[in-house]
Amino acid sequence: MGVHHIALATPALAATDRFYTEAMGFELVKCVVGPTPEGGWARHVFYRNPDVHEGAPGMIAFWDLHGEYPPVDGGMSRAVGLPEWVNHLAFHATDPDDLERRRGRWLDLGLEVLDVDHGFCRSVYTHDPNGTLVEWCCDLRELDDTDRAEARAAIGAAQPPLEDPPTDVRHFPADPERQPDWFTD
C-alpha cells in the first residue's frame, strides 16, 4: 500500500515538530504556507522517516491552522470520545534490533513506553505531545494462508471467538526528570 502522507491537525506545532524530529528521528522535509478557503492561513508541515526502506516513502504531515477554526484537540481518539488506543499511528520498524533502538530513543527522552509482543508482530507505544498514540511495529513472521482464513472467518462471524490477550507486555514509566521541556509544555 503506497501512502503518500497522512495529515493531522496539531494544536502545538513547536512541540509536535520536536517530537517527530527528536523522538521519532524523522526529518522535516517541507512546509507549505498558504491561505485557507475560509479566510485564514495554515502551515502544512511534512516529515519523512529517513530510515524507511525503498518502496515505502510515505510521510506524516501536520496542519497548523490560523483563522476561525474550532480549538484543535490533537489526540485522534480522545477528540472524538474514544479510548486512546483506537486511532493511532503505527510506523514500520525493520526488525527487532531496529525496534529496540527506537524504544531506547524514547526511553532516553523519558517518555512512557509500552512494549507488547502480539505474536505475529511486536510493538512499542508512546504518545506524541498532541495525545495521539504512536507505535513502532516490527513483523515477527510472515502472515500466511492460515492468518488470512482466520481473518475471513472472524469478519464473517456475528461474535467471533476472543483471542487471549498478549502476555509479554512490558511497561516503562515516564521519567519526568529526563523529559525535554518541549514535551511537557
C-alpha positions as YAML, in Angstrom:
chain: A
units: angstrom
residues:
- id: 1
  name: MET
  ca: [0.00, 0.00, 0.00]
- id: 2
  name: GLY
  ca: [1.57, 3.27, -1.03]
- id: 3
  name: VAL
  ca: [0.53, 6.13, 1.21]
- id: 4
  name: HIS
  ca: [1.97, 9.49, 0.20]
- id: 5
  name: HIS
  ca: [1.20, 11.13, 3.55]
- id: 6
  name: ILE
  ca: [-1.19, 11.18, 6.47]
- id: 7
  name: ALA
  ca: [-2.19, 14.67, 7.62]
- id: 8
  name: LEU
  ca: [-3.41, 15.64, 11.09]
- id: 9
  name: ALA
  ca: [-4.12, 18.94, 12.81]
- id: 10
  name: THR
  ca: [-1.94, 19.92, 15.75]
- id: 11
  name: PRO
  ca: [-2.63, 22.48, 18.47]
- id: 12
  name: ALA
  ca: [1.10, 22.77, 19.27]
- id: 13
  name: LEU
  ca: [3.33, 22.82, 16.19]
- id: 14
  name: ALA
  ca: [6.58, 23.55, 18.04]
- id: 15
  name: ALA
  ca: [6.19, 20.54, 20.38]
- id: 16
  name: THR
  ca: [4.94, 18.35, 17.52]
- id: 17
  name: ASP
  ca: [7.98, 19.32, 15.43]
- id: 18
  name: ARG
  ca: [10.39, 18.49, 18.25]
- id: 19
  name: PHE
  ca: [8.69, 15.14, 18.96]
- id: 20
  name: TYR
  ca: [8.72, 13.96, 15.35]
- id: 21
  name: THR
  ca: [12.31, 15.12, 14.72]
- id: 22
  name: GLU
  ca: [13.87, 14.24, 18.10]
- id: 23
  name: ALA
  ca: [11.79, 11.36, 19.50]
- id: 24
  name: MET
  ca: [10.90, 9.72, 16.19]
- id: 25
  name: GLY
  ca: [14.06, 10.61, 14.27]
- id: 26
  name: PHE
  ca: [12.11, 11.90, 11.28]
- id: 27
  name: GLU
  ca: [13.36, 14.70, 9.07]
- id: 28
  name: LEU
  ca: [11.44, 17.85, 8.32]
- id: 29
  name: VAL
  ca: [11.24, 17.92, 4.52]
- id: 30
  name: LYS
  ca: [8.67, 20.56, 3.54]
- id: 31
  name: CYS
  ca: [6.44, 23.33, 4.89]
- id: 32
  name: VAL
  ca: [3.75, 24.83, 2.70]
- id: 33
  name: VAL
  ca: [2.26, 28.11, 3.98]
- id: 34
  name: GLY
  ca: [-0.83, 29.49, 2.37]
- id: 35
  name: PRO
  ca: [-4.29, 30.92, 2.71]
- id: 36
  name: THR
  ca: [-7.20, 28.66, 3.60]
- id: 37
  name: PRO
  ca: [-10.55, 28.70, 1.77]
- id: 38
  name: GLU
  ca: [-12.23, 30.02, 4.94]
- id: 39
  name: GLY
  ca: [-10.10, 33.17, 5.03]
- id: 40
  name: GLY
  ca: [-7.38, 32.15, 7.46]
- id: 41
  name: TRP
  ca: [-3.98, 30.68, 6.79]
- id: 42
  name: ALA
  ca: [-2.16, 27.44, 7.56]
- id: 43
  name: ARG
  ca: [1.19, 25.75, 7.63]
- id: 44
  name: HIS
  ca: [1.23, 22.21, 6.22]
- id: 45
  name: VAL
  ca: [4.41, 20.61, 7.61]
- id: 46
  name: PHE
  ca: [5.80, 17.32, 6.20]
- id: 47
  name: TYR
  ca: [8.14, 14.78, 7.85]
- id: 48
  name: ARG
  ca: [9.78, 11.69, 6.41]
- id: 49
  name: ASN
  ca: [11.44, 8.74, 8.11]
- id: 50
  name: PRO
  ca: [14.98, 8.74, 6.67]
- id: 51
  name: ASP
  ca: [15.36, 5.05, 7.60]
- id: 52
  name: VAL
  ca: [12.40, 3.84, 5.56]
- id: 53
  name: HIS
  ca: [13.05, 1.10, 3.05]
- id: 54
  name: GLU
  ca: [12.74, 1.57, -0.69]
- id: 55
  name: GLY
  ca: [9.17, 1.48, -1.97]
- id: 56
  name: ALA
  ca: [7.57, 2.88, 1.19]
- id: 57
  name: PRO
  ca: [8.37, 6.59, 1.11]
- id: 58
  name: GLY
  ca: [5.25, 7.80, 2.96]
- id: 59
  name: MET
  ca: [5.27, 10.90, 5.12]
- id: 60
  name: ILE
  ca: [3.33, 12.30, 8.03]
- id: 61
  name: ALA
  ca: [2.16, 15.90, 7.88]
- id: 62
  name: PHE
  ca: [0.61, 18.30, 10.36]
- id: 63
  name: TRP
  ca: [-1.69, 21.27, 9.88]
- id: 64
  name: ASP
  ca: [-1.04, 24.38, 11.95]
- id: 65
  name: LEU
  ca: [-4.30, 26.27, 11.41]
- id: 66
  name: HIS
  ca: [-4.83, 30.01, 11.90]
- id: 67
  name: GLY
  ca: [-8.23, 31.59, 11.49]
- id: 68
  name: GLU
  ca: [-11.82, 30.91, 12.51]
- id: 69
  name: TYR
  ca: [-11.47, 27.23, 13.40]
- id: 70
  name: PRO
  ca: [-12.60, 25.35, 16.50]
- id: 71
  name: PRO
  ca: [-9.86, 24.54, 19.02]
- id: 72
  name: VAL
  ca: [-7.82, 21.54, 17.89]
- id: 73
  name: ASP
  ca: [-7.60, 18.51, 20.15]
- id: 74
  name: GLY
  ca: [-4.73, 16.64, 18.52]
- id: 75
  name: GLY
  ca: [-5.47, 13.33, 20.27]
- id: 76
  name: MET
  ca: [-7.16, 11.48, 17.41]
- id: 77
  name: SER
  ca: [-9.19, 9.16, 19.62]
- id: 78
  name: ARG
  ca: [-9.73, 11.37, 22.64]
- id: 79
  name: ALA
  ca: [-11.04, 14.17, 20.42]
- id: 80
  name: VAL
  ca: [-13.98, 12.01, 19.33]
- id: 81
  name: GLY
  ca: [-14.63, 10.32, 22.69]
- id: 82
  name: LEU
  ca: [-12.87, 7.02, 22.01]
- id: 83
  name: PRO
  ca: [-10.21, 5.28, 24.10]
- id: 84
  name: GLU
  ca: [-6.78, 6.49, 23.04]
- id: 85
  name: TRP
  ca: [-5.67, 3.07, 21.72]
- id: 86
  name: VAL
  ca: [-8.31, 3.03, 18.96]
- id: 87
  name: ASN
  ca: [-6.99, 5.59, 16.44]
- id: 88
  name: HIS
  ca: [-3.21, 5.63, 16.40]
- id: 89
  name: LEU
  ca: [-0.19, 5.98, 14.13]
- id: 90
  name: ALA
  ca: [1.91, 2.84, 13.56]
- id: 91
  name: PHE
  ca: [5.27, 3.11, 11.82]
- id: 92
  name: HIS
  ca: [7.33, 0.23, 10.44]
- id: 93
  name: ALA
  ca: [10.41, -0.93, 12.33]
- id: 94
  name: THR
  ca: [12.54, -3.12, 10.09]
- id: 95
  name: ASP
  ca: [13.49, -5.82, 12.62]
- id: 96
  name: PRO
  ca: [13.70, -6.46, 16.39]
- id: 97
  name: ASP
  ca: [17.03, -4.62, 16.67]
- id: 98
  name: ASP
  ca: [15.54, -1.56, 14.97]
- id: 99
  name: LEU
  ca: [12.56, -1.73, 17.34]
- id: 100
  name: GLU
  ca: [14.89, -1.89, 20.36]
- id: 101
  name: ARG
  ca: [16.80, 1.13, 19.08]
- id: 102
  name: ARG
  ca: [13.62, 3.14, 18.67]
- id: 103
  name: ARG
  ca: [12.32, 2.11, 22.11]
- id: 104
  name: GLY
  ca: [15.68, 3.17, 23.58]
- id: 105
  name: ARG
  ca: [15.41, 6.56, 21.93]
- id: 106
  name: TRP
  ca: [12.04, 7.14, 23.60]
- id: 107
  name: LEU
  ca: [13.30, 5.92, 26.97]
- id: 108
  name: ASP
  ca: [16.34, 8.22, 26.69]
- id: 109
  name: LEU
  ca: [13.84, 11.10, 26.36]
- id: 110
  name: GLY
  ca: [11.99, 9.96, 29.49]
- id: 111
  name: LEU
  ca: [8.82, 9.03, 27.62]
- id: 112
  name: GLU
  ca: [6.40, 6.40, 28.89]
- id: 113
  name: VAL
  ca: [6.69, 3.28, 26.73]
- id: 114
  name: LEU
  ca: [4.61, 0.13, 26.45]
- id: 115
  name: ASP
  ca: [6.28, -2.87, 24.75]
- id: 116
  name: VAL
  ca: [3.90, -5.61, 23.55]
- id: 117
  name: ASP
  ca: [4.61, -8.90, 21.78]
- id: 118
  name: HIS
  ca: [1.46, -9.60, 19.73]
- id: 119
  name: GLY
  ca: [2.74, -12.94, 18.43]
- id: 120
  name: PHE
  ca: [2.90, -12.05, 14.75]
- id: 121
  name: CYS
  ca: [4.42, -8.61, 15.43]
- id: 122
  name: ARG
  ca: [5.95, -6.69, 18.31]
- id: 123
  name: SER
  ca: [5.13, -3.07, 19.09]
- id: 124
  name: VAL
  ca: [6.34, -0.23, 21.26]
- id: 125
  name: TYR
  ca: [3.95, 2.61, 22.04]
- id: 126
  name: THR
  ca: [4.16, 6.14, 23.40]
- id: 127
  name: HIS
  ca: [2.17, 9.37, 22.99]
- id: 128
  name: ASP
  ca: [3.08, 12.41, 20.95]
- id: 129
  name: PRO
  ca: [2.61, 15.87, 22.53]
- id: 130
  name: ASN
  ca: [-0.89, 16.03, 20.99]
- id: 131
  name: GLY
  ca: [-2.02, 12.95, 22.91]
- id: 132
  name: THR
  ca: [-2.04, 10.65, 19.87]
- id: 133
  name: LEU
  ca: [-0.80, 7.12, 20.45]
- id: 134
  name: VAL
  ca: [2.30, 6.46, 18.32]
- id: 135
  name: GLU
  ca: [3.67, 3.00, 17.61]
- id: 136
  name: TRP
  ca: [6.77, 1.42, 16.11]
- id: 137
  name: CYS
  ca: [5.88, -2.11, 14.93]
- id: 138
  name: CYS
  ca: [8.06, -4.89, 13.59]
- id: 139
  name: ASP
  ca: [6.80, -8.08, 11.98]
- id: 140
  name: LEU
  ca: [7.99, -11.27, 13.68]
- id: 141
  name: ARG
  ca: [6.80, -13.63, 10.96]
- id: 142
  name: GLU
  ca: [5.20, -13.63, 7.53]
- id: 143
  name: LEU
  ca: [1.42, -13.68, 7.51]
- id: 144
  name: ASP
  ca: [0.19, -16.80, 5.74]
- id: 145
  name: ASP
  ca: [-2.91, -18.54, 4.37]
- id: 146
  name: THR
  ca: [-3.93, -19.62, 7.88]
- id: 147
  name: ASP
  ca: [-3.89, -15.98, 9.05]
- id: 148
  name: ARG
  ca: [-5.96, -14.94, 6.06]
- id: 149
  name: ALA
  ca: [-8.51, -17.75, 6.60]
- id: 150
  name: GLU
  ca: [-8.83, -16.89, 10.32]
- id: 151
  name: ALA
  ca: [-9.30, -13.21, 9.42]
- id: 152
  name: ARG
  ca: [-12.04, -14.04, 6.89]
- id: 153
  name: ALA
  ca: [-13.83, -16.24, 9.45]
- id: 154
  name: ALA
  ca: [-13.61, -13.56, 12.16]
- id: 155
  name: ILE
  ca: [-15.04, -10.90, 9.86]
- id: 156
  name: GLY
  ca: [-17.92, -13.18, 8.88]
- id: 157
  name: ALA
  ca: [-18.86, -14.27, 12.41]
- id: 158
  name: ALA
  ca: [-21.53, -12.40, 14.35]
- id: 159
  name: GLN
  ca: [-19.45, -12.94, 17.53]
- id: 160
  name: PRO
  ca: [-16.02, -14.38, 16.74]
- id: 161
  name: PRO
  ca: [-14.11, -16.22, 19.49]
- id: 162
  name: LEU
  ca: [-11.94, -13.92, 21.57]
- id: 163
  name: GLU
  ca: [-8.20, -14.40, 21.48]
- id: 164
  name: ASP
  ca: [-6.14, -14.44, 24.64]
- id: 165
  name: PRO
  ca: [-4.54, -11.05, 25.32]
- id: 166
  name: PRO
  ca: [-0.77, -10.76, 24.92]
- id: 167
  name: THR
  ca: [1.18, -11.97, 27.94]
- id: 168
  name: ASP
  ca: [4.57, -10.49, 27.04]
- id: 169
  name: VAL
  ca: [3.83, -6.86, 27.93]
- id: 170
  name: ARG
  ca: [6.39, -4.53, 29.47]
- id: 171
  name: HIS
  ca: [5.64, -1.07, 30.81]
- id: 172
  name: PHE
  ca: [8.35, 1.57, 31.16]
- id: 173
  name: PRO
  ca: [7.03, 4.53, 33.18]
- id: 174
  name: ALA
  ca: [7.77, 8.08, 32.13]
- id: 175
  name: ASP
  ca: [10.79, 9.72, 33.71]
- id: 176
  name: PRO
  ca: [9.87, 13.42, 34.05]
- id: 177
  name: GLU
  ca: [13.48, 14.24, 35.02]
- id: 178
  name: ARG
  ca: [14.64, 13.14, 31.55]
- id: 179
  name: GLN
  ca: [11.77, 14.58, 29.50]
- id: 180
  name: PRO
  ca: [12.67, 17.56, 27.35]
- id: 181
  name: ASP
  ca: [10.89, 20.85, 28.05]
- id: 182
  name: TRP
  ca: [9.15, 20.73, 24.67]
- id: 183
  name: PHE
  ca: [7.34, 17.54, 25.69]
- id: 184
  name: THR
  ca: [5.91, 18.83, 28.95]
- id: 185
  name: ASP
  ca: [4.99, 22.40, 27.87]
...
